[in-house]
């Protein structure tokens, strides 16, 4: 019998149940080939959210804080695995994704993800009854991760949204 994939594993986008790491902003398409794993970017990050991830590559740990997209990691990247082509170039196409296990769905009033968002991208629909999930505006969300650490149940992650979806993960 073939192994079954749980809903949580699908949410994490890895059938083995491991979350895919979020690479530093402006990571190139060839990041794994270009990065020498020197880790010079880790101490350069003023928010101290860059950590040594799987395989020794730098990854962002949003439970430590948010990314301000200052670009310091790009500045120190000698192998140019992080490259900011122009000052107004978006760092990535990631947004906040909220899993259905959000405690708001059980009727517990939380809203811990709303206030920390510097772009007011996380909101609750006023017409939604208690138990509604937070809605992420993909046009306003930068994927900075400010909403991740405050979540008391850890159901918010930063990732690429599925096609034609909002920030609510299925």
C-alpha positions, -999 to 999 in steps of 0.1 A, spaced: 0 0 0 13 34 -9 20 58 20 -6 84 25 1 121 27 -15 140 55 -33 173 50 -7 189 72 21 176 50 4 190 19 1 223 37 38 223 43 44 215 6 66 185 15 51 150 15 77 138 40 64 163 65 94 187 65 88 224 59 107 238 30 131 265 42 126 301 33 159 314 18 171 349 24 155 377 4 166 381 -32 179 345 -34 187 337 -70 171 308 -89 205 291 -87 208 297 -50 219 261 -41 245 262 -69 258 297 -61 258 297 -23 291 285 -9 276 282 26 301 308 40 273 321 62 285 357 61 249 367 58 240 354 92 258 380 113 250 407 88 213 404 95 203 431 120 172 412 129 192 380 136 166 358 118 190 341 95 201 306 107 221 278 93 194 255 77 194 221 60 226 213 41 243 243 57 225 268 36 212 300 52 174 301 60 151 325 76 136 315 110 105 337 113 99 326 149 128 348 158 113 379 142 105 396 109 125 405 79 129 442 73 143 437 38 173 459 46 195 441 21 225 437 44 226 400 36 228 408 -1 256 433 5 279 407 22 271 378 -2 304 374 -21 293 344 -42 262 365 -53 237 338 -44 217 368 -31 213 394 -58 191 426 -57 188 436 -94 173 471 -87 164 490 -55 126 485 -60 129 448 -69 106 426 -47 126 402 -26 103 372 -33 67 363 -41 60 349 -6 31 358 16 17 347 50 -3 315 48 -27 307 76 -36 270 82 -72 260 90 -61 250 125 -61 287 135 -77 290 170 -101 316 156 -118 287 138 -128 273 172 -143 305 184 -114 317 205 -108 354 200 -71 358 192 -62 383 164 -25 380 175 -15 381 138 -33 414 130 -15 440 151 21 432 143 16 434 105 33 467 93 13 466 61 -22 459 75 -23 428 52 -39 405 78 -75 412 87 -107 395 97 -139 401 76 -163 422 98 -192 402 85 -176 368 93 -190 351 124 -168 343 153 -147 314 142 -136 330 109 -100 327 97 -77 357 92 -76 368 56 -42 378 41 -43 404 13 -17 391 -12 -14 425 -27 -4 441 6 15 412 22 53 414 17 60 380 34 80 398 61 69 373 87 59 398 114 27 377 120 45 344 125 61 346 159 30 362 177 8 333 166 2 312 198 -5 280 179 21 283 152 -2 280 122 12 309 101 41 303 78 56 323 50 55 307 16 45 309 -20 7 310 -23 -10 283 -43 -23 296 -77 -54 317 -74 -55 316 -36 -54 341 -9 -33 337 23 -57 310 36 -40 276 33 -63 246 26 
